[in-house]
Amino acid sequence: MALAYENGDLRDLMVGNQEVLRRVYMVFQDRNWSSRPWTITDEHIQVGPDAFEIAFDAHGTFDAAPFSFTARLTGDDEGTITYSVEGAAGAPFLRNRLGLCALHPSAAAGVACIIESVTGGRRETTFPVEISPWQPFMDVRAITHEFAPGAWARLSLTGETFETEDHRNWGDASFKTYCTPISLPFPVAVTPEDVVRQSLTISVDIEGFAPVPVADEVVISAASDGPVLALPRLGLQVARDASALTREEIDRLRALGLAHLRIDVEMSDPRAARRIADASAQAEAIGARLIVALVVADPDGLASFATAVDGVEVDSWLVFDAAAKVTSAELASAARIAFGEGCRVGGGTNHYFAELNREPPDTSALDVVAFSFNPQVHASDNETIVQNLATQGVIARSARRLAGTTPLHVGPVTLRPRFNPNATAPELDVSSTPLPANVDARQPSDLCAAWTTISIKYLAEAGTVDAVTYYETVGWRGVMERAAGSPQPLDFASAPGGTFPVYDALKSLAGFRNVRACSSNLPHVVDALIIEDEIGRQRLILASFADHEVPVRIDGFPATVTTVMVRPFGLEIIDSGEAGS
């Protein structure tokens, strides 16, 4: 078995090219379900040819600052790996979750497994294929699953009661087995008298299994005879400060050929009508239609609000209940009456797909079903957000099942969460970074451009999504920087007045209307998107997630080039019949 160790985590546990577990780690989630980092000290690593031992001390940050623990991670020559922790608090604090977690890869969907319970029961089942709205496995002491034909892995857990949730609900490419059942009350006070003592052991049985080595060459295969799929209509959000766009910014946005501009407004905001009118003018200036996401606290006020915005050009109203996570048929009907029968009224959730999955909306009352996405609900490292890309396609297909024939709108799609929908004490939900919690320092990076390109790939190739909204127009969460530059240049490095790489990525799609499927044998290294214009000309966009130059072989794409060198975190564009860029 091969694996990686990084900052207290075990990652990518592999037997040949088969993934056994994605990640094993110690987690603290505070009363708002925000995962806080550990500070690791006194780390010792010993690695031999057939075994390893890692030991470290760690202490908490933010609410868990009083908590300290020691960890010991071992692996032996029989392929058994153990992660053990023991810790205690020097002062009381509140937690929603504190302990060990394991991530099973999303490729386990449909795979046979055996669940052993805390009470001694044993059940044969499978990991769910469709995204399970609720925990598929509860009261867990051990899980044994077939990670490859004839090859089994056993995960055994002690020190707590564990259960498993379908992490795909929130955009993660995994199933998570975690401690403390969600059915128990939270938050829970951790006191100095409490001792957290847990262990997790992974063992494999591969007798008769011949592992296949991991591929050492990236191959992109184009499905030249596959279906031609429509590229979803793409749009952006109005910048959060809603300030006017400059002439240069308008010209740049017009060049993207955007279909729509979205503004999020609380109906109770006394400036709401003015903000919508200004956003409508921005949309007209850049050649796009306006979508208004309206958060409604008092449905009885819809009629007077509709009067206040009468005459403003709005393509669609997405109505969300301030007190509920999914739009009710009653709210949608009230909005249709207020805005007029000729308007388009949508809804769904302003939160994550999980909410739709747990409470499917009445689509007979909706012209559009919407939900948002970001890849960092649970973790923020580069590897995780790249792994989570393909889950967007899984979610898009599942959302079509819930939406029926109603058009599906994904958005906003952002790098960081726009807000924390599960916060019970929002005033205590401070950022874990020097930037605001909804700002990612990677927004102006090449990684953001590569990530966005492949996000579009998976949403488009699902063949179920009608429109997608990304990011904002300008600023920290945008596709270009304001002329005044970054308010915190040391934390968010950008050129004043310049475009971000993601702007160029979106611009490369302008004029293209369709998508053709393609695949990568190593999508976490380099993945690809193929787009096509109205007369059949194709463009292949290679997106690298590697920190080094990568040679890529291309099969089945109609170009004279068959091998391309892609720069670190770079985009490489090849048009059909051409020899590359």
N, C-alpha and C positions, 0 to 999 in steps of 0.2 A: 504494500500500500504506500502511496506517495501522498504528501500533504504539504501545505505551507503554514508557517506560523507568522503572525503579524500582530504586534501590540496587544498581546493577551488572547488573541483569537486563533483557533485552528480553522483553516480554510481549505477548500478544494481537496477533500479526501477522495483519492482516486485509486482504482485498480485498473491499470492500463488506461484505456480511454473511457472507462465507465465511472461516472461520478457516484460515490457512495453517500457522502454527506457534503453539503455546501459550506456549512459554517457551524462551529461550536464556540459559545462565548458566554461570558458572565454579563448580565444586564441589570441596570437599575432604571426603572421607569417611575417618575414622580407622580404626584396626584393628578397631573394633567396628561399623563401617558407620554410625556416627553422623555426620550432616552438620553441620559446624561453620560458624559465620558468618564472613564476612570483615569487616575494618575498612577502610573506604574513605576515602582522603584525596586531597587535591589534585584534586578533580573539576572538569572543565570541560565545559560543554555549549553547543554552538552549533547552532541550529535555523533553517533558512531555509525558504522556500516549497516547495522541491523537494528539499532535502537536509538532512542533519544530520551532526554529528561530535561524539562524546563521548569524552573521555579521562579516565582516573583511575589513581591508584596504589592498591594495596591490600596488606594483609598479613594473615597468618593469625592465628587464635586457637587456644587449647588446644594440641594436639599440633603444629599447623602454625604456631605462633608464629614460628619462624625463617624462614618462607617469605614472600617479597614478589613482587609482579608488577605489571606495567603492562598496561593494557588500552586498546584503541582500537576504537571502534564507529562505523561510517560507513554512511550510506545515500545513494544518488544518485537523480537524476531518472529513471532507467530502472528503478527498483524493486529494485536490487541492494543487499543489506545484508551487511556483513562485521563479524565480531566476532573480534579478534585479541588474543592474550595472550602475554606473555613474562615468565618469572619464574625465580627461583632461591632456594636456601636458604642461610642463613648458618650453619646447623648441621644435623647429620643429624636426621631424624625419620621415623616410619613412616606410611605411607598405604596404604589400600585402593584409593582412587581420587583422582586429582588432574587436573583438566582441564575441558574444555568438554563440555556436555551440551545436547541439544535435545529438547523435548517436542513430539511430534505429537499433535493432539487425538484423543480416542477416537472421534470421528466418522469418522476415517480407516478404521475397521474395514471390510474388504471392498473398499477402494479400490485401484485399480490402481497399481502402482509399478514402478520399474526400479532394481535394485540394482547399483551398480558396485563391484567389489572392489578391494582394495589390489593384487592381482596382475594386474589388468587385465580380469577377466571382467565379463560383463554378463548380468543375469538379469531376466526379466519375471515378476512375481508380484503378490501382493496383501497388504495388511495383513490379519492374521487376523481372522475374525469371532468364532469361539469364542476364549475366553481361552487363549492359548498358554502351556503350562507352561514351555517353554524358549524361548530366543532365536530368533525367527523369521528374523532377518537377522544374518549374521556376516561378518567380514572386509570391513567396509564402508568405502568411500572416498567414495561419494556415493549419495544417494537422490533419485529424481525421482518425485513422486506427483501424481495428478490430484485436486486439492483441490475442484474443481467441474467439471461436464461441460465439457470442452474447455479447461480452465485447469490449467496444470501449474506446479509449483514444484520447483526443484532445490536440494538441500542438499548442499554439497560440504565435505569436511573434510580437514585436513592436520595433520601433526605427530604422529600416533598411529594405531593401528589402532582402529577403532570397531565397535560392534555395537549391535543394537536388541533391547530386551526389551519384553514386554507388561506395562506398568506396572499394568494392571488387576488383576493377581494380588495386589497389595498395596493395592488400593482407590483407586489414582490414575486420573484420567480421561484417560489418555494412553498413548502408546508412547514409550519413552525411547531415544534414540540417544546413546551415551556412549563415552568413551575407556577403553582397557585392557580387553581381553577377560576375562570372568569366569573363563575356563578357566586363566588364568595364575596362578601361586602368589601368595598375598598373606598378610600385609602385605609391602610392599616398602619398603626403606630409600631415602629421598631424601637425597642427599649434596650438599655444596656444589659438587661438580663437575658436577652435573646441571643442565641448562637445560630448562625446560618452554617449548616454543614451539609454539603451536597456532593454527589459524584455522578459522573456520566462515563459509561464504558462502551466502546465500539469494538466488536469482534466480527470477523468475516469467515465464511465457509466457502472456499473457492475450489474445492476438490473436483477435478474434472473440468474446470473452467479454464480456457486458454485466453488470457487477456490480450487484447489488441493494443499495440503501442499508440500513444497520442500522435496524431499527424504532425509532421514538421514543416508542411507547406500549406499556405492558405490557398484554397481553390474556390472561386466564385463560379457557380453554375447557373446559367440563364435558362429559363424554361421557355424556349423559343416558340413552342407549340401550345403554350398555356393560354388561358383566357386573358383578354384585355379588360382590365378593371378601371373604373373611373377614379381619378385622383380626387380625394375629398376637397371641397372648397375650403381654402385656407384663409385665416384671418388673424388679427392681433387684438389686444386689449388697448383701450385708451389708457394712457399713463395715469397712475394713481393720483398725481397732483392735479390732473386735468388741465394743466396750463396749455396755452395756445401753441400750435406747431409753427415753426419758422418756415419760410418759403423753401429753404434747402431740405428740411425734414419732410415737407409735403412732397417735393419732387422725388426724394428717395423712396418714400412709401408708395407713390404712384407707380414707380418702376417695378415694384414687387407684384403688381397685378392682383392685389388682395381682393377676396370676395366680400369680406365683411370686417367691421370694426365692432368690438363688444365693449360696453361699459357696464360696470356693476354699480348699482345704486340702491340705497335703502330708501324706501318710500317716505319714511319719517324724516329724512334729511330735508330741512327747509330749502336747501339749494338744489334739490333733486331735479326739478323741472328745468332749471337753468343749465345744469350739467348735461342733461339729455339733449337740450337744444344745441349746446356747444359741441357735443359729441357728434350730433347729426351733421353739423357743419364740417367737422373734421372728416367724417366719412365721405361726404360729398366731395370735399377737396381732393381726397386721395383716390376717388373713383370706386368707393366701396359702399355696401349697404350697412345700416346700423342694426345691431342686435342689442337690446337692453335686457340685462339680468336684474330683475326688480325683486328686492327682498321686502316682503310685505308682513308687517306686524299686525295691521288692522284691516282686514278685507273690506270693512264697511267704508273705508276711505278711498277705495279704488275709483269710484265714480267721480269724486271731486278732483282726484289726481289726474284722471283721464282728461278732464276739462282743462287742467293746467298745461297739459302737453299737446292739446289739440292743435293740429297743423304741423307738428314736428314729424319729419319723415322717419319712420321706424319700420324696419323690415320684419322683425320678430320681437315679441316680448317673452322672455323666460321668467316665469313667476315662481318664487321660492318663499316658503313660509318661514318667518323668523323663528318660530317656535317648534318647527318640525323639520325632519331631515329629508322628507320626500313630499313633493307637491300633491295635494289632495285634489280629487275631482271637483270638489266644491270650490276651492280656490281658483282652479283653472276656469271653471264656468263663470265665476264672479268676474274674473279678468276679461273674459270674452264679452260679457255683457257690457262692462265698463268701456272697453276700447272699441267695441263694435264688431259685428259678425264678420266683417271683411278682414279683420286682423289675424295674424298668425300668433297663436298662443302656445308656448311650450313650457316645459317644466321637467320634473325628474328630481335631481338633487344638485345642490351647489357643492356637495361634498364628494365622497368617493363612491366607486362602483358598489362597494359593500352595502351601502344604504339601499340602492336599487335592488340588489340581490335579496336583501332581507325584507324589503317592503316594496314589491313591484308596483309601479303606479298604474292607475286606470288610464290606459293609452287612448281610450275612446274620447277622452276630454282634451287630448293634447295633439298639437300639430308637429311638435318636436319633443324628443326625449333627450335630456342632457345629463352629463356627469363630468366631473373634473378628474384630472390625473396629475400626479407628480411621482417621481421614483424614489423619494426620500421619506416616506412615512415612517420607516423603521431604521434606516441606516443611510449614511451620507457619503461613503467612500466611493471612489471611481469605479472599483470592480462591481460593487452592488448596483449602482445606477445603470451600468452597462448591461449586467445580467438581467435587469428588470425590463429592458427594452422589449423583448419578445413577448412579455406578458401582456403588453398592450393589444396585441393581436388576439390573444386568448380572451381578454376582457371584451374586445369589440365583437367577437362572435357570440359570446354569452349575452351581451347586452342586446343583440339583435333578437335573441330568443325571448327576452323580456319585453322588448319594444314592439314585437310583431312587425307590421308593415310601416309603422310610424318612423319618419326620418330620425336619424341618430346623430347627435351633435356631441363631440368630445371636447371638453374645454372648461376653463382654461387648462392647457398643458403647460406646466411650469417646472423649473428645476427644483425649487424649494416649495414647501407647502405655503399657500397664500395666507392661511390662518390655521389655528388648531381647533377643529370642530369638536374635539373631545375634552377640551379644557374645562375643568370644574372650578378652577380659580385662575382665570385669565390674567389677573394682575400679577400673579407669581410665575407666569410662563415666559420667563425672559430668555433671550437668545443664548445659545451655547457658543456663539462665535462673536467676534468684535462687530459684526454687521447685524442689522435687524434680522429677525428669525426668518423673514420671507425673502431675504436677499442672499444670493449665492455668489461668492467671489469668482466662480468659474463662468458666470454669465458672459463676460467678454472674451472667453477662451476658445481655442480651437476645439476643445472637447465638447463644448456646448453645441457648436456647429455640427460636429459628427453625430452627437447624440440626437439632435433634432432631425437630421436627415434620416436616421434609421427609425426614429419614432414615426415619421411619416410613412416609411416603408411598411412597418407592421400594421399600422392602422389602415393603410390603403390596401394592402394585400389581403386583409380580412374580408374585403368586399362588402362590408356592412355599414360603413361610416359615411355620412353625407357631408359633414363639415367638421373642421377642427380649428380651434382657436389656440394660438400660442402666445405666451409672453405679453409684454407691453410694447408700445411703439418706441418710447425713448426712456433713457434713464437706467437706474440700477437693475430693473427687471425687464429691460427692453432689448431692442436689436441695434440700437446706436446710442451714443453718449450725447448728452446735452452740451451746448457750447461752453457752459460754465465748468464742465468736467465733473469728476466724481467728488461727492461731499467728503469721502474718506479715502483719498488716493493711496494711502499706505495699505489699506485693507481691500480696496476694490480698484485695481489698476486698469485704467482706461485712458485713451487719448481724448481730450476735450473736443467735442464736435465730430468725432470719428465714428465710423460704423464698426460693429462687432462682427467677427467671423460668421455668426449665425445669420446676419443680414445677407451676406454673400451666398450662404447656403440656400436661403429662401429665394434669392434672386435667380439662382441657377434653375429654379423650377418654373419661372415665369414663361408663359406660352405653351406649357405642356399640360395635357388634359387627362392622360391615361397612365396606367402603371402595368408593368409586366412582372411576374414573379421571378425571383432569383433566390439562391441560397448560398450560404457560406458554410464550409465545413468547420471553421473556427470563428464563429461570429463575434466572440469576445475579443478577437484580435483585429479582424477586418470584416465588415459587413458591407452590403451594397443595396442600392435602390436603382431600378430601371424605370425611366419615365418615357413617354411617347407623345408626340404631338399629333395634330389632326390628320397629317398626311403620312404618318407611319414612321417618321424619323425618331430614332431612339437615343437616349442618353443614359449612360451608366455612370453612377456616382459611387465611388469607393470611399468608405469612411473608416479611418483607422482609430483604434482605441489603444494602440501600443505606444510605449514611450521610446521606441526605436524604429528605424526604417524597416519596412516589411515588403519582401517580394510577393506578388500576388499573381496566380495563374488564372486566366479567364477562359471559361469554356462556354460555347454556345451563343456568345454575343457577336453580332455582325460588325466586327471592326477588324482592322488589319493588325492590331496589336493583340498579343496573347499573354504577355507578361508585363506587369507594371510594378514599379517601385513606389510605395506609398510612404510619405513622410510621417513622422510621429504625430498622432492625433490629427492627421491631415485629411483633406478631401481631394480626391483625384477624379476629374471629369473626363469621360471618353465618349465622344459622339459616334454614332454608327457610321462605319466607313472611314473613320479617321484613326490616326495613329496615336491618339492620346493628347493630353494638354501639354 
